[in-house]
Amino acid sequence: MTRPWSEAQIALTADHLKAIAHPLRLAAVCLLGDGERSVGEICERLGTTQPNVSQHLAQLAGRKLLKTRRDGSRIYYAIADRRLIDIVERLRGIYCP
């Protein structure tokens, strides 16, 4: 039986879903769905510390789900793949009407 997907695609998708399954990372992705934000802005909105947020953002960026931009001493994060925004929008529609 031939599958319409590869094992590598399935493994990568599962890894990405695991990455956003953490509550803080999902909240950060939801914020970033509205556009680029600095680490400081994300910390303020999520009510947690910079080291905590940076650690979680680094995990998402390491999986190529987020992209970064440096402006002086500030680091800005944005969604790297539009498909992630589409997924989050669907989740918002289901769970945050």
C-alpha positions as CSV (number, residue, x, y, z in Angstrom):
1,M,0.0,0.0,0.0
2,T,1.4,3.3,-1.1
3,R,1.0,6.2,1.3
4,P,0.4,9.8,0.1
5,W,3.0,11.1,2.6
6,S,6.5,10.1,3.6
7,E,7.6,8.9,7.0
8,A,9.9,12.0,7.2
9,Q,7.0,14.3,6.6
10,I,5.0,12.6,9.3
11,A,7.9,12.8,11.8
12,L,8.5,16.5,11.0
13,T,4.9,17.4,11.4
14,A,4.6,15.5,14.7
15,D,7.7,17.3,16.0
16,H,6.2,20.7,15.1
17,L,2.9,19.8,16.8
18,K,4.8,18.7,19.9
19,A,6.7,22.0,19.8
20,I,3.6,24.1,19.9
21,A,1.8,21.8,22.4
22,H,3.4,23.5,25.4
23,P,1.0,26.2,26.8
24,L,3.6,29.0,26.9
25,R,4.8,28.2,23.3
26,L,1.3,28.0,22.0
27,A,0.4,31.4,23.7
28,A,3.5,32.9,22.1
29,V,2.6,31.6,18.7
30,C,-0.9,33.0,19.1
31,L,0.6,36.4,19.9
32,L,2.9,36.2,16.9
33,G,0.0,35.3,14.7
34,D,-0.9,39.0,14.9
35,G,2.6,40.0,13.8
36,E,6.2,40.4,14.8
37,R,7.0,41.2,18.5
38,S,10.0,41.7,20.6
39,V,11.0,39.4,23.4
40,G,10.1,42.1,25.9
41,E,6.6,42.5,24.4
42,I,6.0,38.8,24.5
43,C,7.2,38.6,28.2
44,E,4.9,41.5,29.1
45,R,1.9,39.9,27.4
46,L,2.5,36.4,28.8
47,G,3.4,37.6,32.2
48,T,6.6,35.7,32.6
49,T,10.3,36.3,32.6
50,Q,12.6,37.0,29.7
51,P,14.8,33.9,30.3
52,N,11.7,31.7,30.3
53,V,10.3,33.2,27.2
54,S,13.6,33.2,25.4
55,Q,14.1,29.5,26.1
56,H,10.7,28.6,24.6
57,L,11.1,30.9,21.6
58,A,14.5,29.4,20.9
59,Q,12.9,25.9,20.8
60,L,10.4,27.2,18.2
61,A,13.1,29.0,16.2
62,G,15.3,25.9,16.3
63,R,12.6,24.0,14.5
64,K,12.3,26.8,11.9
65,L,8.8,27.7,13.1
66,L,9.8,31.2,14.0
67,K,12.3,33.6,12.4
68,T,14.2,36.3,14.2
69,R,15.4,39.8,13.5
70,R,17.8,41.8,15.5
71,D,17.5,45.6,15.9
72,G,20.3,46.8,18.2
73,S,20.0,44.9,21.4
74,R,16.4,43.8,20.7
75,I,15.4,40.5,19.1
76,Y,12.1,40.3,17.3
77,Y,10.3,37.1,16.5
78,A,7.8,36.3,13.8
79,I,6.1,33.3,12.4
80,A,8.3,31.7,9.7
81,D,5.7,29.6,8.0
82,R,2.2,30.9,7.1
83,R,0.8,27.4,7.6
84,L,1.5,27.7,11.3
85,I,-0.6,30.8,11.4
86,D,-3.4,29.0,9.6
87,I,-3.3,26.2,12.2
88,V,-3.4,28.6,15.1
89,E,-6.3,30.5,13.5
90,R,-8.2,27.2,13.3
91,L,-7.5,26.5,16.9
92,R,-8.6,30.0,17.9
93,G,-11.8,29.5,16.0
94,I,-12.5,26.2,17.8
95,Y,-11.4,27.1,21.3
96,C,-11.5,30.9,21.6
97,P,-14.8,31.9,19.9
